[in-house]
């Protein structure tokens, strides 16, 4: 019974942390930095897989200006306007330039967003294209140079698969007919 209670409490903390991050517009990376909790531990907490100490609960509660005991309850936590929470306001002021800390900026600079909003409409995608050709294109095209550090074959492959599954922007073909290598083009 105790193990079940611990698991339930961990899940509650994870769900509440996820909800508060969404409300504050912060990524787990930003929260980890702001609350001074290691990124791996913060991710484990967010995923509901960590029993947290009272010290860690205190760090989370202090960062969001809530009572620590609320973290463990199944009731969803609603935080104040993030810019009216002194710790979050200070975090925003000190870190606004860091795209990895804020969900809006992280989404804007994600491989999926860049593909979906820009590259899919380039002439490159008029015909069947592989991930590595997109990576080469990004590296060689001046207007996309700033993104070449996040574009690699793996990230592009995952993003294309996500876009294909979630929208009707792309057509896909199995290059080797083994379900492992796909080529894509923009739907006409």
C-alpha positions in Angstrom: 0.0 0.0 0.0 2.9 2.4 0.8 4.5 1.8 -2.6 1.1 2.6 -4.3 0.8 5.8 -2.2 4.4 6.8 -3.2 3.7 6.1 -6.9 0.4 8.1 -6.7 2.2 11.0 -5.0 5.0 11.0 -7.6 2.4 11.0 -10.4 0.6 13.9 -8.7 3.8 15.9 -8.4 4.7 15.2 -12.0 1.2 16.2 -13.3 1.3 19.4 -11.2 4.8 20.3 -12.3 3.8 19.8 -16.0 0.7 22.0 -15.5 2.7 24.8 -13.8 5.4 24.7 -16.5 2.7 25.1 -19.1 1.1 28.0 -17.2 4.4 29.7 -16.8 5.5 29.1 -20.4 8.7 27.4 -19.3 10.5 24.4 -20.6 11.8 21.7 -18.3 15.3 23.0 -19.1 14.3 26.5 -18.0 12.7 25.2 -14.8 15.7 23.1 -14.0 18.0 26.1 -14.3 15.6 28.4 -12.4 14.9 26.1 -9.5 18.4 24.8 -9.2 17.5 21.2 -9.7 19.5 18.9 -12.1 17.9 18.5 -15.5 17.7 14.7 -15.2 16.0 14.9 -11.8 13.6 17.6 -13.0 12.7 15.4 -16.0 12.2 12.4 -13.7 10.0 14.4 -11.4 7.9 15.8 -14.4 7.4 12.2 -15.7 6.0 11.2 -12.3 8.8 8.7 -11.6 10.6 10.3 -8.7 9.8 10.5 -5.0 11.0 13.9 -4.0 12.5 15.1 -0.8 11.0 17.9 1.3 14.0 20.0 0.2 13.2 19.4 -3.5 9.5 20.0 -2.9 10.5 23.3 -1.2 12.6 24.4 -4.3 9.7 23.7 -6.6 7.2 25.4 -4.3 9.5 28.5 -3.8 10.0 28.8 -7.5 6.2 28.9 -8.2 5.3 30.6 -5.0 2.9 27.9 -3.8 2.6 25.7 -0.7 4.8 22.6 -1.0 2.0 20.3 0.2 -0.1 21.2 -2.8 2.4 19.4 -5.1 1.4 16.0 -3.7 -2.4 16.5 -4.1 -4.3 15.2 -7.1 -6.0 18.5 -7.5 -4.6 20.6 -10.4 -2.6 23.6 -9.3 -3.5 27.0 -10.9 -0.6 29.5 -10.4 -1.0 33.2 -10.6 0.0 35.1 -13.7 3.6 34.1 -14.1 4.8 37.7 -14.4 3.2 38.5 -11.0 5.3 35.8 -9.3 8.5 37.4 -8.2 10.7 34.4 -8.7 9.4 33.7 -12.2 9.5 37.4 -13.2 13.1 37.6 -12.1 13.9 34.4 -14.1 12.3 35.9 -17.2 14.2 39.1 -16.8 17.5 37.4 -16.3 17.1 34.7 -19.0 14.8 36.1 -21.7 17.5 35.6 -24.4 17.8 31.8 -23.7 15.5 30.2 -26.3 15.7 26.8 -24.5 14.1 28.1 -21.4 10.7 29.3 -22.8 8.2 27.1 -24.6 7.3 29.7 -27.2 10.9 30.3 -28.2 11.7 26.6 -28.0 8.8 25.8 -30.3 9.8 28.6 -32.7 13.3 27.2 -33.0 12.3 23.5 -33.1 13.2 21.4 -36.1 9.5 20.5 -36.6 8.4 24.1 -36.5 11.1 25.3 -39.0 10.2 22.4 -41.4 6.5 22.9 -41.0 6.5 26.7 -41.4 9.4 27.3 -43.8 11.3 24.5 -45.4 8.3 22.5 -46.6 7.4 25.4 -48.8 10.8 25.6 -50.5 11.4 24.2 -54.0 13.5 21.4 -52.4 10.2 19.8 -51.2 8.6 19.9 -54.7 10.1 16.4 -55.3 11.0 13.4 -53.2 13.6 14.4 -50.6 15.5 12.5 -47.9 16.4 13.8 -44.5 20.1 14.1 -45.3 19.3 16.3 -48.3 17.3 18.6 -46.0 20.2 18.8 -43.6 22.6 19.7 -46.5 20.1 22.3 -47.7 19.9 23.9 -44.3 23.7 24.0 -44.0 24.2 25.5 -47.4 21.4 28.0 -47.4 22.3 31.4 -45.8 18.9 32.2 -44.4 18.9 28.8 -42.4 22.5 28.9 -41.2 21.5 29.8 -37.7 19.6 26.5 -37.5 22.3 24.2 -38.7 23.3 23.2 -35.1 19.8 21.6 -34.5 19.4 20.0 -37.9 20.8 16.6 -38.2 19.5 13.5 -40.0 18.0 12.0 -36.9 16.1 15.2 -35.8 14.9 15.9 -39.3 13.7 12.3 -39.8 11.7 12.4 -36.5 10.3 15.8 -37.3 9.2 14.7 -40.8 7.6 11.6 -39.4 5.7 13.8 -36.9 4.6 16.2 -39.5 3.4 13.4 -41.8 1.4 11.8 -39.0 -0.1 15.0 -37.6 -1.0 16.9 -40.8 -1.7 16.6 -44.5 1.3 18.6 -45.6 3.5 15.8 -46.8 3.5 12.6 -48.9 5.7 9.8 -47.8 7.2 6.8 -49.5 9.2 3.9 -48.1 12.6 4.2 -50.0 13.7 0.6 -49.2 10.3 -0.9 -48.5 11.5 -2.0 -45.0 9.8 0.7 -42.9 13.1 2.4 -42.0 14.1 4.9 -44.6 11.4 7.3 -45.9 11.4 10.1 -48.5 9.0 13.0 -48.4 7.6 15.7 -50.6 5.1 18.4 -50.2 1.5 17.5 -51.1 0.4 19.3 -54.2 
